[in-house]
Amino acid sequence: MKLTPQEVQLFRHNGFIKFPTQLSTEHVEALKASALEEMSGAVDPVVRQDDRIVRISAVWERGGIFRETITCDEILNPLESLLGADIEFVLNRHNHIYLRDAGTSHSLALHRDVRHWSRTIATVLVYLEDTNLENGCTRVVPGSHHLPAFADLKGDSVQEIAASQAIPLPMPAGGLLAIDSMIVHSAGINYTDGTRMSMTLGYHSADELTWEDNPRRILVRGTRPYRGNDNPQE
């Protein structure tokens, strides 16, 4: 299923869109089980907080169900409406799974994932557990991807405005949320005794001005069309 022109316009205007597709319960449970197994075995690279693992990184490199998820039609079909037919997966931004409990403090501050509109990526958040106001669902500031590049998000005035305009986005397990990585957003605080697990993936349209392969980007759909004006065939 691809996005309608209206949904694409909403993404461009608001900076986020809930995909109409969703991962099956079986897929979510298999992905969650594999992630918990990697955490239990402390398979590097991992991120710890207070001696407990809260994130596993390099999920593409782990292969299996992780790579199957990154390349699945439920993500790439609607994503193609935003990025076009030639899509790369980014290895050095996101590419991880978070397990958030009441003590997790990572990414609670409002932030952007990239600094400039010319380098933005489409981030897809894959929710492996239901997320809501109680366990810390994602918060976004609609339209904030239009704020000036390099905006000082640490300034009191910008933080106050962003905090007052942030909205929560509850999502079901298996739900898929795409955001422009210039949008101001954060994770919410988990006030429950349970966890909130999600997978964060970054995608980019294949760069038509780059001839050589980038070892930090994996082509997951289409081709890498080179259209620089130094190409005699163009």
N, C-alpha and C positions, 0 to 999 in steps of 0.2 A: 504494500500500500504506500503510495506516495502522497505528499501533502498537496492540498488544493492551493490555487493562487492566493486565496484569502488567508490561508494558514501561513504561507510564506511571507505575505505582507505583515501579518501579525508578528512573526519572528523578527522581521527587519525593523518594525516599529517599536515593539516592546522589549526585544532582546532575549526572548525565551518563548518556547512553545512545548506543550505536552504532546508527544508523539501519539498518533491514533493507534499505534501498534503496542504490543505488550509481550513480554516473555512469558512462556507457559509456566505453570506451577512446577512441573517436572524439571524444566530448565533451571529455574531459580533455585530449587532445592539442591540440584546437582552442583551448581555454581557455588552456592553457599557452603555446601559440605566440603568441596575442594578447597575453598578459601580457609575454612576453619582448620582443615588438616594441615595446610601450609603454615598457618599461625601456630598450631600446636607443635609442629616440628621445627619452628623458628627458622624456616627456610629463607635465607637471605636473598635479596635485600628486604629488611623490615625496618619499621620505625617503632620505637618504644616510648612509653610515657610511664614514669613511676614503675619501671621494671616489668611492664606488661606490654605486649605487642598490640598496637592500635592500627597499624597499617602494614600491608604487604605491597611492595613496589614491583615494577617490571613484570606486570601480569602477562603481557604479550610473550615475553621470554619464557614464561612458565608453561606455555603451550596448552594442549588439552582443551578443557571446557572454557578456559579463559580466552584462548585464541578463537574458539568457535563463537563465543559471544561477541567478540570484537568485530567479527566478519559476518554476523548473522543478518539475514534479510530484514528482520524486525527493526534493526538499526539502520542498515545501509539503504534500504528502499526509501524511507522518508528523508534520510540525510541527503540522498541524491537530489532531492528537490531544492535543497539549500546550497549544496556545493557543486552540483553538476555531476556528470557521469564518471569523472576521474577523481578518485578519493584516496588520500593517504592517511594512514594512522601515525600519530606522532608518538615517538618513544620517550622523548625527554621532557614531556609536560603531561601531568596526570599519570595515566598508565598504572593505576593502583586501586586497591580496595581498602576502605576504612571500616573499622569496627568501633563504633562510638558507644560508650557507656556514660554514666553520670559524671565520671571524673575526667572525661576526655576534653581537652581544651584546644585542640588543633582546629584552625580555620574558623574560630568563632567570631573574629573581628571581620567587619565588612571590608572586602578587598576586590581587586580585579586579578584575573589570571594572567593577563598580558598587559603591556604598557602602552601599546600604540595600535591604532585601528588597522595599519598596514600589515600587522603581524598577528591579527586575531585568528583564533581557531574556533571551531564549533565543538563545544564540550557536550558530551552526552553523559548524563547521570543515570546509572542503572540501579534501581532500588531493589535490594534483596530482602528487605523486611518492610512492612508497612511503616510509613513515616507520617507523623502528625505533630500537632502543637506540643504534645507532652514529651515526645522523645526526640525532638529537635529537627523538624523538617527544614529543608533548604529555605532560605529567605533571599529574595531578590528585590532590587529597586528598579521597577519597570522604566525602560527608556534611558537608564543611566549609562548605557554604552555610547550614547551620543555626547556625554560630557567630554570636555577637551582631553586629548591625549596627555599623558603625564600629569593629570590632575592630582593634586596633593590630597590623597584620601586620609592622611593622618592629621590634616588640619581640623580644628575643632568645628568650624562652620560647616565644612563638607560632611564631616561625620554626623553632626547633628541633623542636617538635612536628610542625609541618606538613612539614618536610623529612624527618623520620623516617617519616611516614605516606604520603608521596607515592608514587603508583604510575605507571609508564609505560603509555601506551596506543598500541602500534604500530597503524598503519592502512595499508591498501593505497591505491594511487593510485585516485582515484574514491570512496574511502570518505568517509562523512559522520558526524561526531561532533557531537552536540548537548550543550551544557552549560548549566546554570544559571549566569548570570554572577556570582552571589555565591560560587560555588565557588572555593576557593584552587587555583590552577593556574599552570603556567609552560610555556614552551618548553624543550626540552632542548638541550644543547650538541651541535653537529655536530662529530664527531671524524673525519669522512671528508674526502676530497678532492672530493666531489660536493656537490650542493645538496639542499635540502629546501624545496619550494614548497607553500604552502597559502593558501587564501582564507578570510577571516574575515568572517562576516556576522551581523548582529544583527536579531532580529525581536521584535515585541511584539504582544500582543493589542490590537485596536482599542479605545481607551479609551471606555467607555460614558458617561463623565461629561464628555467634551470634545466640544463642538458644532462648533467651527470646525476647519478643516483646519490641520494642523501642517506648515509647509513643510519641516521636517526629517524627516518621516515619509511614506512612500509606501504607499498601500493596494495590496497585491499579491494579496489574495484577500478575497472577501466584501464587506461594507459597513461603514460607520461608524454603528452604532446608538447614538443618544443616548437615555439613560434617566435623565436627571436629574429630580428631583422638581419642577422648575420647568417641565417640559414638560406642558402641559395634556392631551396625548394619552396620557400615561402614568398 
